[in-house]
Amino acid sequence: MSTSSLLSSQGATKATVMNARASDDYAAKLADTQALLKQAAAEFSPVTQASSLGAEDVVITHLINSLRLDIPVFVLQTGALHTETLALLERTEANSHAPIHVYKPAHESVMTFVRTHGQDAMYRSIELRKECCGIRKMEPLARALQGQRAWITGLRKEQSNARADVPLRDDSEVASKGLSKFNPLAQWTWGDVWHYIATQGVDYNPLHDQFYPSIGCAPCTRAIAMGEDFRAGRWWWEDEAAKECGLHVKS
């Protein structure tokens, strides 16, 4: 039995209790994040936040609301999200000052994929998994970003080796797409994220209490064991180097 299964059998521990550990420079990082969000709202309109409703993203949405910034939020409702994620989406829509826009994949494209390859196609090859991501995520993302000058994400350096160089502001795709990307939590630790959630009483996905640090579509996400890599529960059957859906892969 894995450590996560053992602890779950003994009674789930809140993610806020397990993870909330502010770093020594947390206050400075929070101030920098607030300043960056204010800059994005003031200088890059229209700008929007991309939210997966994960821990990082609920922090950013809470900050946007607390600062009363003119930054709408969009969520990709892929059609394959966990029940817990969908419930959190409803609560967010009901309680957010910032508008929440939901983008869904083209229904016929999903039906054609399922009819041709089956609902479990993503397990058979990386190509099929990425095709599924393309239909459920990438095409709706393109619609969500249409007409925007910038977008805001919850990427952090600590999340994976592939994200170790994430900057606070990324202008590398301005020439190709006309888009700047802000990553206001780039310097934050996992402990910082949960310290904010705990001290501010931020609503979060209860799957985090069940050892899901990174939450995507239900078929492609599992709980991790203590000591496993942060993103070990995403596309766990694939090589580490392939573990991106395309949302944050530069063209």
N, C-alpha and C positions, 0 to 999 in steps of 0.2 A: 504494500500500500504506500502511495506517495505521501510526502509530508502534508501536502495540501488536503488529500483525502482524509488523512488521519485527523488533522485539525478540524476539518469540516464535520467529521463524525462526532467530535467532542463538543461541537457547538461553534458556529461561525464567529469569528472575531471581526469587528468593524475595521474596514480599511483605514479609517481615520486613526484608530488606535495602533494598528500595525505599522503605519507608514509615516505619520505626521512627525517629521523631524526637521525643523527649520535649520538651514545652514547659518553660519556666523554672519554672512553678509546678506541675509534674506531681506532686511529692510531696504538696503540699497538696491537690490534687484527688483523689489516691488516698485520702488520709486521710478526706476528706469523703465519698467514695463508700462507703468501708468503714463509716463512721458511719451513713450513710443506710440501708444494707442492714441493719445491726444494729437500727436503729430500726424499720424495716419488719417485721422478724421478731419483735421484742419487742412492738410495739404494735398490729399489724394482722393478727394471725392470725385466719383463714387468709389467707395471702398466697402468690402463686405468680409465677414468672418465665415470661414468654412468650419463647420462643427460636426464632428463624429459623435458628439455627446459623451466622449470619453473624459477622463479626469482633467486633462489639460484644457480641453475645450470648454468645459463648464466653468472653469476658473476665468477664462478669457471673457465668456459671455457675462459672467457676474461682474467683472471689472467694467465692461462696456455699459452695463446697466447702472452700476454704481456711479460711474463718471458721467452718465447721461450723454453719451456720445452718439452722434448720428451715424451709426454703423449697423446696418441690418445683418442678420445671421442667416446662413443657408445650411440645410441638412440634406444629405443624399439618402433618401428612403429607398434603398436598393430592392426592396421586396423580399429580402432574406435576413432582415434584422431580428435579433432576439426580442421576445415579448417584453423583457425588462427595458430594452432600449426604446421600443415604441411607446411604452408607458411614460418614460422620462421625456420623450419628445412631446407628448401631450401636455405634461406638466410645464414644460418649458414654454410651449406656445401659449399656455394659459397665463403664465406669470411674468413673462419677459416684457420689459418696456421696449426693448429693441424688437423690430419686426422679425419674425421667424418665417423664412421661405423654405418650402419643402419641394425638392425636385425628385421625380421618379423616372425610372428608365422607360423607354418606349415599350409599351405592352407587347406589341407584335414582335419586336426584336427578342424579348425575353421568351415568348411562346415558341418562336422559331428555334431558338437555341435549345430550349428544353425538349422540343419535339425531335430535334435532330440528334442531340447528344445525351439527353437525360439530365435529371436534376443533380446527379453526382458526377458530372463530367469533369469538374475541377480536380478531382482526385486522380484522374487518369493521365494527365499531362500538364506541364506548365503552360503549354500553348492554349489548351482548352480553359484552364483556370484564368489566364490573362484575357482570353476572349470574353469570358463571363464578366470579369472586372471591367472590361471595355464597355460592355452593354449596360451593366448595372451602375457603374461609377463614372467612367471617363466621359461618356456621351452626356449624361446629366450635368457633370462638372462643367463641360464646355458651355452649356446653356446658362448655368449659374454665373459664370464669369463673363458672359457676353456683355460688353459695354462698361466693364469695370476698369478702373485704373490701378487698383491694388487689391490684394486679398490678405487675410490674416489667418495664420494657422497655429496649431499647437505643437509644432515640431520642437524637440529639445535635443541638444547634443548627446545627452545621456541615453537616448532611446535605443540606439544601435550604432554599430561601426559605420554604417552607410550614412548616418546623420551626424557624425562627430564634428563635421565642419559647418554645421548649420549657423548662418549669421543672423543677427537681429533683423537686418534688412537686406534683402536679396534683389538686386536690380539686373541680374544676369539675363532675364527674359524680357526686358523692356523692349529691346530691338526686335525680337522675334514675335512677341505676343502683345507688346504694349502694357505689360503687367509688372508691377513691383510686388514682392511678397514680404510681409512682415511676420517675423517669428518671435513675438514678444516674450516667450518663455524659454528661449534658446539656452539661456544660462542657468535656468532653474533646475534643481534636483527633484527627484521623485518625492523626497521628504518635504521640499518647499511647496510643491503642488498640494500635498495633503495637509500641510500645516495651514495653508490658505483655506482649503475646504473646511477643515475642522474649526478654525477660529471664526470664519465668516458664516458658518452654517449653510454651506452651499449644497443644494440637492445634487445627488450623483447616482450613477447607475449601480444598483445593488449587486450586480455581477462582480464589481470590484471587491466586495466582501467575500466572494467565493474564489479568490485568486485568479481573477481575470484582469491583469494590468492593462492589456491592450485589447480592445473590443471592436470587432468588425462584424462581418456577416456571420450568422450562426453556424453554417456548415464549415466555415474556415477559421473558427476561433475555439480554443479550448482553454481550460484552466491550466496553470503551470504549477510545478512543484517548487518548494522552497529551494532557492539556489539556482534555478534555471534562469536563462537569459530573459530579459524583459519582454522580448517579442517572440519567445519560444512557442507561445500559444497561437501564433498566427501562421497559417500555411505550414504547419509543423512537419508535413511530409516532404517538404521541398528543401533544397540546399539553401543555406543562410543568404547567399549572395543574390538569390532570386526573390527574396521576400519583400517585394513592393508591388502594389497594385497598379501603379502608374500615376497616381494623383500627385506625387511629389518627385517624379522622375523627369529631369529636364530633357527637352527635345534637342 
